[in-house]
């Protein structure tokens, strides 16, 4: 009952829009600062995450996320130049998607993915708060972009890809 309300109700869509705009501004702002600041260097962050990984509680030798640290050491750090571009532009585009309400669920998915990657590296910052708000947006599904570009974009994409809407109520939009 609550899930249906959250995914279909117009008042819930309004509340999710407020959350979406706030979180979108945060993502866009932080991404833009990295893009225009010219000082963002992913290699420093990566080296620190590898040198000081998150450890098991009470242990000084057992890593909590050994596969993630291995990924950072063997793939991310040697390709830090790519991440120097991907992270700022990813943050910026997640923010733009959330603000415009365009491909909202996809934008939030990638935002959550980045939040979790930052937390696996040991950076807490605002990530838990962003993850909580991100899950609120994700659980609203299509209702998260009801007051945004998704209202127009999603019916077009469904038609283009020949995907039938999940409910009869959404069929009116196609």
ABEGO torsion letter per residue (X at the ends): XAAAAAAABAAAAAAAAAAAAAAAAAAAAAAAAAAAAGABBAAAAAAAAAABBBBBBGBAABBABAAAAAAAAAAAAAAAAAAAAAAAAAAAAAAAAAAAGBGAAAAAAAAAAAAAAAAAAGBAEAAAAAAAAAAAAAAAEAAAAABBAAAAAAAAAAAAAGBBBABAAAAAAX
